[in-house]
Amino acid sequence: LANTCHEGGYSACISLLQPSDDMVELFDKLLVLTSEGECSFFGPVDRPLLREIFLGTDNADGDKGSIADLVLEASLDKTGEMEDEIKKR
């Protein structure tokens, strides 16, 4: 799929449920939506950048799982406080 897209100049949008880091790193970009369907992140698959955006600079020890876990933990905050913080970053 990646070769076809690159060679033909196409884009592909693929939705995965908690993929492994190996799978996530196959993609050029990552799109993360809020619970309301708004974009909270669209950019490169870059763990340090994702850690800074989703955990903040003062909470690096919260990054203990996969990239999917890192994003999900922040995105599943039921109070909405974490989504507000992510939007600010």
Backbone as JSON, one array per atom type, in Angstrom:
{
  "sequence": "LANTCHEGGYSACISLLQPSDDMVELFDKLLVLTSEGECSFFGPVDRPLLREIFLGTDNADGDKGSIADLVLEASLDKTGEMEDEIKKR",
  "N": [[0.83, -1.2, 0.0], [1.91, 1.26, 0.84], [3.97, 1.64, -1.06], [2.47, 1.8, -3.44], [0.98, 4.13, -2.95], [3.06, 6.05, -2.73], [4.32, 5.85, -5.25], [2.2, 6.42, -7.01], [1.34, 8.88, -6.15], [-0.72, 9.04, -4.33], [-2.92, 9.28, -1.46], [-3.59, 7.66, 1.64], [-5.92, 6.75, 4.11], [-5.97, 5.23, 7.14], [-7.49, 3.45, 9.71], [-6.67, 2.3, 12.86], [-6.91, 0.18, 15.69], [-5.36, 0.58, 18.61], [-2.55, 0.05, 17.64], [0.67, -1.62, 17.37], [3.92, -0.21, 18.18], [5.72, -0.76, 16.12], [3.99, -1.01, 13.94], [2.78, 1.56, 13.87], [4.99, 3.14, 13.24], [5.35, 2.65, 10.57], [3.91, 4.47, 9.18], [3.68, 7.73, 7.63], [2.5, 10.0, 8.73], [0.5, 10.9, 11.59], [-2.79, 11.01, 12.7], [-4.75, 12.23, 15.22], [-7.79, 12.23, 16.81], [-10.1, 14.12, 18.83], [-12.59, 13.28, 21.34], [-14.8, 14.5, 20.33], [-14.38, 14.45, 17.67], [-12.66, 16.32, 16.65], [-9.52, 17.53, 15.42], [-6.73, 16.72, 17.28], [-4.09, 16.23, 17.0], [-1.96, 16.26, 14.22], [0.56, 15.11, 12.45], [4.07, 14.23, 12.21], [5.17, 10.86, 12.96], [6.58, 10.85, 15.74], [8.0, 10.05, 18.56], [9.2, 11.56, 20.82], [8.1, 14.13, 20.31], [5.33, 13.55, 20.39], [5.16, 12.69, 23.04], [5.75, 15.09, 24.37], [3.56, 16.67, 23.55], [1.25, 15.18, 24.35], [1.76, 14.39, 26.98], [3.09, 16.46, 28.18], [5.88, 18.51, 29.16], [6.71, 18.16, 31.76], [6.01, 15.64, 32.59], [7.33, 13.27, 31.79], [7.81, 10.73, 32.8], [5.43, 9.42, 32.59], [5.27, 8.08, 30.23], [5.13, 5.05, 29.48], [4.24, 2.97, 27.91], [3.17, 1.85, 24.68], [3.16, 3.89, 21.66], [0.5, 4.19, 20.94], [-0.73, 3.73, 23.43], [0.22, 5.95, 24.85], [-1.02, 8.09, 23.51], [-3.74, 7.36, 23.77], [-4.15, 7.33, 26.57], [-4.11, 10.05, 27.28], [-6.15, 10.95, 25.63], [-8.44, 9.69, 26.53], [-9.27, 10.89, 28.82], [-11.84, 11.62, 30.86], [-12.75, 14.01, 31.94], [-12.19, 16.06, 30.24], [-10.24, 17.88, 30.64], [-7.62, 17.18, 29.9], [-7.79, 17.13, 27.09], [-8.21, 19.86, 26.62], [-5.76, 20.88, 27.48], [-4.03, 19.65, 25.63], [-4.89, 20.84, 23.25], [-3.98, 23.41, 23.69], [-1.25, 23.1, 23.49]],
  "CA": [[0.0, 0.0, 0.0], [2.78, 2.43, 0.91], [4.64, 1.82, -2.35], [1.46, 2.25, -4.4], [0.69, 5.54, -2.66], [4.21, 6.88, -3.06], [4.54, 5.83, -6.69], [1.08, 7.03, -7.72], [1.0, 10.18, -5.59], [-2.0, 8.9, -3.64], [-2.95, 9.29, 0.0], [-4.44, 6.63, 2.23], [-6.29, 6.98, 5.5], [-6.18, 3.91, 7.73], [-7.85, 3.52, 11.12], [-6.22, 1.12, 13.59], [-7.21, 0.18, 17.12], [-4.18, 0.31, 19.43], [-1.5, -0.66, 16.91], [1.99, -1.68, 18.0], [4.83, 0.84, 17.73], [6.24, -1.15, 14.81], [2.96, -0.7, 12.95], [2.63, 3.02, 13.81], [6.17, 3.72, 12.61], [5.26, 2.45, 9.12], [3.16, 5.59, 8.61], [4.35, 9.02, 7.52], [1.83, 10.96, 9.6], [-0.45, 10.38, 12.56], [-3.93, 11.89, 12.97], [-5.43, 11.87, 16.46], [-9.01, 13.02, 16.97], [-10.69, 14.2, 20.16], [-13.86, 12.54, 21.45], [-15.79, 15.21, 19.51], [-14.0, 14.33, 16.27], [-11.77, 17.41, 16.26], [-8.11, 17.17, 15.32], [-5.88, 17.14, 18.4], [-2.71, 16.14, 16.51], [-1.7, 15.76, 12.89], [1.97, 15.39, 12.2], [4.94, 13.08, 12.05], [5.23, 9.85, 14.01], [7.8, 11.24, 16.45], [7.68, 9.78, 19.96], [9.47, 12.69, 21.72], [7.11, 15.18, 20.06], [4.04, 13.07, 20.92], [5.26, 12.71, 24.51], [5.65, 16.5, 24.8], [2.2, 17.16, 23.3], [0.22, 14.46, 25.09], [2.08, 14.27, 28.41], [3.69, 17.69, 28.67], [7.31, 18.39, 29.42], [6.97, 17.83, 33.16], [5.44, 14.33, 32.92], [7.98, 12.29, 30.91], [7.75, 9.4, 33.38], [4.14, 8.83, 32.26], [5.4, 7.39, 28.96], [5.6, 3.71, 29.8], [3.72, 1.98, 26.99], [3.34, 2.09, 23.25], [2.7, 5.2, 21.17], [-0.97, 4.16, 21.03], [-1.08, 3.9, 24.85], [0.54, 7.33, 25.2], [-2.07, 8.95, 22.94], [-5.03, 6.97, 24.34], [-4.25, 7.73, 27.97], [-4.48, 11.46, 27.32], [-7.4, 11.17, 24.9], [-9.57, 9.08, 27.23], [-9.56, 11.66, 30.03], [-13.29, 11.89, 30.84], [-13.07, 15.36, 32.4], [-11.97, 17.01, 29.16], [-9.13, 18.76, 30.99], [-6.45, 16.82, 29.12], [-8.02, 17.59, 25.72], [-7.99, 21.3, 26.62], [-4.32, 21.08, 27.56], [-3.43, 19.23, 24.35], [-5.21, 21.86, 22.26], [-3.11, 24.57, 23.97], [0.12, 22.79, 23.06]],
  "C": [[0.87, 1.26, 0.0], [3.46, 2.69, -0.43], [3.67, 2.34, -3.41], [1.15, 3.73, -4.19], [1.84, 6.45, -3.07], [4.42, 6.98, -4.57], [3.44, 6.57, -7.45], [0.69, 8.41, -7.22], [-0.34, 10.18, -4.87], [-1.82, 9.06, -2.13], [-3.86, 8.17, 0.47], [-4.72, 6.99, 3.68], [-6.67, 5.63, 6.09], [-6.45, 4.11, 9.22], [-7.46, 2.2, 11.79], [-6.56, 1.27, 15.06], [-6.0, -0.31, 17.89], [-3.12, -0.5, 18.7], [-0.19, -0.67, 17.7], [2.85, -0.53, 17.48], [5.41, 0.52, 16.36], [5.26, -0.81, 13.7], [2.83, 0.82, 12.78], [3.79, 3.65, 13.04], [6.23, 3.48, 11.11], [4.59, 3.64, 8.42], [3.98, 6.86, 8.59], [3.8, 10.01, 8.54], [0.83, 10.24, 10.51], [-1.54, 11.43, 12.78], [-4.62, 11.38, 14.21], [-6.62, 12.82, 16.61], [-9.45, 13.04, 18.42], [-11.98, 13.37, 20.17], [-14.97, 13.2, 20.65], [-15.46, 15.15, 18.03], [-13.14, 15.47, 15.76], [-10.33, 16.92, 16.24], [-7.35, 17.65, 16.55], [-4.41, 17.03, 18.02], [-2.74, 15.63, 15.08], [-0.26, 16.12, 12.58], [2.77, 14.1, 12.12], [4.83, 12.1, 13.23], [6.58, 10.04, 14.7], [7.51, 11.12, 17.95], [8.01, 10.94, 20.91], [8.47, 13.84, 21.55], [5.75, 14.79, 20.62], [4.04, 13.09, 22.44], [5.1, 14.13, 25.03], [4.21, 17.01, 24.65], [1.19, 16.5, 24.23], [0.5, 14.31, 26.58], [2.58, 15.59, 29.0], [5.14, 17.45, 29.01], [7.63, 17.96, 30.83], [6.47, 16.44, 33.55], [6.03, 13.23, 32.03], [7.91, 10.88, 31.47], [6.41, 8.72, 33.13], [4.16, 8.03, 30.98], [6.0, 6.01, 29.2], [5.16, 2.64, 28.81], [4.04, 2.3, 25.55], [2.9, 3.51, 22.9], [1.19, 5.27, 21.29], [-1.41, 4.36, 22.48], [-0.87, 5.34, 25.29], [-0.58, 8.27, 24.75], [-3.42, 8.64, 23.59], [-5.21, 7.45, 25.77], [-4.7, 9.18, 28.09], [-5.85, 11.69, 26.7], [-8.63, 10.64, 25.63], [-9.92, 9.78, 28.54], [-11.02, 12.13, 29.97], [-13.65, 13.32, 31.25], [-12.95, 16.39, 31.28], [-10.8, 17.94, 29.43], [-7.91, 18.47, 30.13], [-6.6, 17.28, 27.68], [-7.78, 19.1, 25.62], [-6.5, 21.62, 26.66], [-3.62, 20.74, 26.26], [-3.69, 20.29, 23.29], [-4.33, 23.1, 22.44], [-1.7, 24.35, 23.45], [0.19, 22.78, 21.57]]
}
